[in-house]
C-alpha cells in the first residue's frame, strides 16, 4: 500500500508537505507542488488514513444521522427511510461518510458519536425538550428535523405543519363533513402533530363550526393499531365521517380497517392523510393527503449542517411548504 | 474534557495502562487496576478518542453497510429499509457504529471505507460478478447478502429463493391457473430473481404443463412501471390469469393497475408476491405472498460479519427458509 512517505519521495518534498496537501492546508504549499503531489496520489491509488487525518485536522468527514425514538417504533417508518436515503445520497455527494444511529437516549448517543469526532449530526424524531438538552450538552454542529424547540440556539428544518392541518380540515369541511375527527399520536405534546392539530382547529373555527364537531382520537402511527381503530369506528353509529390522520400510515390502516368492517371509503367516510408516501397510491381508493417533499427536507437538513460545520453563521430556520394532493379518499359527506 | 492522563493520575497508574484498559488489552493489566480505571472513566464521563483508538488498535469499531445499485433505483425499497434498520439495531447493540454508503461502484466505495479502517462490511444488492471483484481486491471481512456468487471465498447470507418460486407456482397451479406469468426484472442474470424463476419453472414441469403456459414479463421493481404493466395486461384478451411477481412492490403495482383498468383481483386474475412487506397488507385485496424474514436475514448477516472480524473460521453460508403466506389475491382460475 502506498504511504505518505512514498509519495513524498517521488515528489521530492517532505512528508509534512504531502500531509498539508492531503489535509487541505494548501496555503503552506505552492500550487505546482500541490498539483504534483495530487497527481502522484491519484496515479498510485493512495487512500488517506481516515483516523490519522481526523486526529491531525480534527475533521473526520463523518456526519451522523441520529434517529431518536427507536424504542417507540416496531418497524422503520417509510418517511424516515426516504429521509435517510436522501441524506445518505447528499452526504456521499459531498465526499463525506454517513454514520447512522438509532437512539433511545439522544444525549448519550451524541456523546458517543462525538468520540468519533463526527463533524456534525442531523437529529430526527427528537422531542423539543430533548433538542434543548442535547444542544446544551454538546459543542457539535447539530440540525434538528421536524422539531418545535423554541430555543434560539437550535437549528431547525421542518414543514409548515399548521398549514397542513388547515388544508386537511378545509378539504373535509368543503365536502360537507360536520362530524370531524383528528386521528393522531399525542396531540398535546409540543411538536409537529400539535401544530397540525392547531391548523385543523383553526379551520374548524374559521367555518364557524361547533367545537364539538371535532373529535380527537389517539392512535400510534403504525398499521396495526390504526387498522383496529378503523374496525372499531366502523361499528359506531355516531362515527365521524370526515377524518384527518396526521400520518399516511394511520390513514391507510383506518381505510383498510373500516372497509373490511363494511364502511367503504369514500362513500361512507372520507379520509385525508399526511406525508404523501409512495404507499398512498398503493391503497384502494388512493389516498387524498397533505404532501410534503421529504427529499427536499433531507437536502435542506444537509445544507444547514454543512453551513454550521463550515463555521458560517447559523443558517436560518427552514420551513418547507405542504400542499393538498387530491386522490380518491374524500367525497361529499353521506346524508345524516 | 477528561483525558487519559487525568485518569492515569487519579488511578495512580501510567497512561499506557489506561490505554491498555480502553483498548481491551487487559491481559497486561491486573483485574483490580482495570476495575479502578473503568470506574474512574465511568464517573468522569470519559469518552475514548475514536480515531486515536483506531490508529493504536487498528480496530475502528465501525462496520459498514454498502448498498449497491443506488443508481438503479429512484426511491428506497421497503425491503432494503427494513434490512438496514435491523442491521443498525444489531450493530449498535454490540457497541459498534454503522456507516452506510450507497454505491454505484462497489469496489471504489469499499476502498474508501477501508481508508476509515472499517472492521468489515455487509454488501447488499451487488451482482455475483461484483462480489467476486470486491472480495478479490480487498482484505476486509465482507458478507454478501442475497448474492449467488459461486466463489468459495465469498461469505453469503440469503434465502431459499428457488423454494419461493416453487411455492408460488404450486399455489397458482393448484388454484387451476394454466396461463401463468412470471413478472420480474432480468431473470437471466445470476441472482435471486433467476433462482425464483428456476423454482417456478420446476413447478410448471412438475405439473406436466406445457412450457408455453409460462410467460416471462420483464418489469423493474418499482410501483410505476408495474402499475403501467397491470393496465396494459388488463387490455389483453389472452392475458395470463396466474401471476407471480418476484417482489411485493411489483405485485402491488400489477394489482392496482389491473383493478383500475377493470380487471379485479382475485376474481379475474390471481397474483402472488414475494417478500411479505408490511405493504402487502395495505392493498385491497391483501396480497398472497412468499414470506421472508428480513430481520432474521439482517441478524444472520451481522453475526456472520462479526465471526469474520473476530478472525474465527469463515462462517457457513446461511440460506433462510421462505413460506407461503395466504391472503386475498389468489382465487380459482376464471373459466376460459
Interface residues (C-beta under 8 A of the other chain):
Chain A: X45 X47 X48 X49 X50 X51 X52 X54 X55 X60 X62 X70 X75 X76 X78 X81 X82 X84 X85 X88 X89 X92 X97 X98 X99 X100 X101 X102 X111 X112 X113 X114 X115 X116 X117 X223 X252 X256 X259 X278 X279 X281 X282 X283 X284
Chain B: X45 X47 X48 X49 X50 X51 X52 X54 X55 X60 X62 X70 X75 X76 X78 X81 X82 X84 X85 X88 X89 X92 X97 X98 X99 X100 X101 X102 X111 X112 X113 X114 X115 X116 X117 X223 X252 X256 X259 X278 X279 X281 X282 X283 X284
